[in-house]
């Protein structure tokens, strides 16, 4: 009877031992970063501490240093944490490629800007940067479009007449005209993930209405470049439908999802910290008054800009970034073998205790000098750095500033009746990017002073 009971357990332990020896023998190498055992990280996250992977990785960095190794199943990851190590990794030759998880491959997202590598990625990034600048990224033409969206959003808020509402709906849907050259926005977004053939049909439609002498936007520029290459006999270029679809999705996801998440957090923080909101209102009333907020006002509104920066710092919408070693690399005294997955914990830069006076507290003073002027912080990298930095960050910065400043100029944001500011939940929920937990706020129209 004893043998019958113990045999399955002995077999299980034996198999685990064999797997451990196999993994250790296969993946271990000389001079690799230290870390917990093959099974320890999974055991801690799933069974012992029930922590998020991000939280557990932060704890491990205190024990093993800024660079260490963990295993997820049989896959090894080198984890990079802390401002100094991460800023070096951003520009380290051999560590800037992107790894491809099974879901990324299944969704055929290995093209475009975010997950592509090699010459295809270089060409798409160069093309996108060039054309975004040509179509006014960071210039007045985009400022006017942003102001149209702000006006629309303020009208939606005013319709609530001070009653509590879910901030996610109007903010998520508040950016369609920024990409108005792609009219099939929602259909194209869905088609990239669920229906590639339908995406091809949409592109064919855009191609049929293409006017060579009237380029309407990024998609037209791509199609014209593709046509030009094909007419010169080059048909195996990087200008193909997959790159067009995924590049468009990358821009839409970065421009809509992450921006709306940051704005929602900004408004939530204003309701939770009314004294900070008061200071924003005072500055806006003094500098802008009743005039329309413009991009050029940013240099005259240092406290408002500091609040936006602090929101981005405290609540990074992409706390974990995945890279890939495309060759053997000597990094920070360790050897990282070709093919190793790299996990960059962005929140450890933005919350680095050696870089920030109050890393886990909402404190706009992080970005202000003794005279109240905006100051630069080297550890503030919300858009990443190096060759993988956000291609549209100047547009994103302008969008965040105009939206946030315009909304605070017009409204005061408060918790719903019966809810204390202390009860407002800042917990993040995962998605395409991390966003606030579902919540309601009241937008009270302000009576601005006469100037």
C-alpha positions, 0 to 999 in steps of 0.5 A: 500500500505504501509503495502504491501511494509513493510511486507517482510522487517518486516518479514526479520528483524524478521527472522534475529532477531530470528536467532540471538537470537537462535545462541546467545543462542545456542553458547554463553558461559561463559568466551568465547573470545570476538568478533564482533556480529554473522553477523558483520564479514561476513557483513564487509568482503562481503559488507562493507570493501571488505577485505580478511578474513586474513586482517579483522582478523588482524584488529579485533585482534587490537580491541579484542586482540590476541584471539577472536571469529568470526562467519561464518554463524552459525559456531563459530571460535576462532581466535588466533593471535600474536606470543606468543598466537600462539606458545602456541596454537601449543603445547596446549593439546586439540587444535592440532586436525584438523577440517574437513570442508565439502569439506575436507570430500567430497574429502576424505582427512581426512586420511594421515598427514594433516587433520587426527586425533587420532591414524591413524594420529599418526601412519602415522606421525611416519611412514612417519618421520621414512621412510623419514629419512631412505630414506635420508631426509636431507642427501647426497642422497636427495642432489644429487637428488635436484642438478639434478633438479637444473641442469635441471631448469638452462638449462630451464632458459638458453634456454630463452636466457635472454628473459622474461618468466613466472616463474610459469611453470618451477618452478612448474614442476621442482621437479619430481625426488624428488619423483621419487619413485612415477612414477604416480605422476600427475595421483596420484595427480589427482586421490586423488581429482577426481577419487579414483578408479583410485588411487586404480588401481595405488596402485595395480600396484605398489603392483604387482611390489613390491620386498620385498627385494628391497624397492624403497621408501616410497610407497614400505615401506607402502605396505610392512608394510601393507603386513606384518600386513595382513600376521600376521592376522591384516587386520584392521590396519591404513595401508590402501589405503586411508592413502597411497593415502592421505599421498602421496598427502600431501607430494607432495603438501607440497614439490612441491606447497609450495616450488615452490611458495616460490622460485618464490617469492624469485626470484621476490624479487631479481628483485624488490630489485637489491641491495639485489641481488647484496649482494647475488651475492657478497657472493656467488662469495666469498664463492662458486665461480664457484663450485657447491652449496652444502647443507654444504655451508649453514653455510658459506652463512648467507646473502643468508640464511637470504634472504630465511628466509625473503622471507618465513617470509614476504610471508607465503604460508599458512597464515591461519591454521585450528585446532579443540578443541577435548575437553574443554580447558582453554586457555590464560584465556578463555574457549574454548568448545569441538568442537570449530573450531580454526583459527590460523592466521600465518601471525600475527606471521611472521608480529608481530610488537612486534617481528620484527623491520620492519614487513611489509618490506622486510628486510633480516637484521631481521635474521642477527646480528651485525657481519653479522652472521645468528641469530635465531628468535623465531617468525620465524615458517614457518613450524609451531611447535609442533606435527603438524609441517611439517614432511619434513621440513629438506628436504624443507629447503635443497631444498629451499637453494640449488635451490635459491643459485644455481639459483642466482649463475648462473643468475641475475633476472630482470624485463622484458624490459619496466617494472620498479622494482617498478611495480613488483606486490607482490600481492598473489593469492590463490590456494593450497597455496598462490603464487605470481600473474602471472608475467614474469622475465628475467634470465640473465646469469652471467659472474662469476669472475675467482678464 
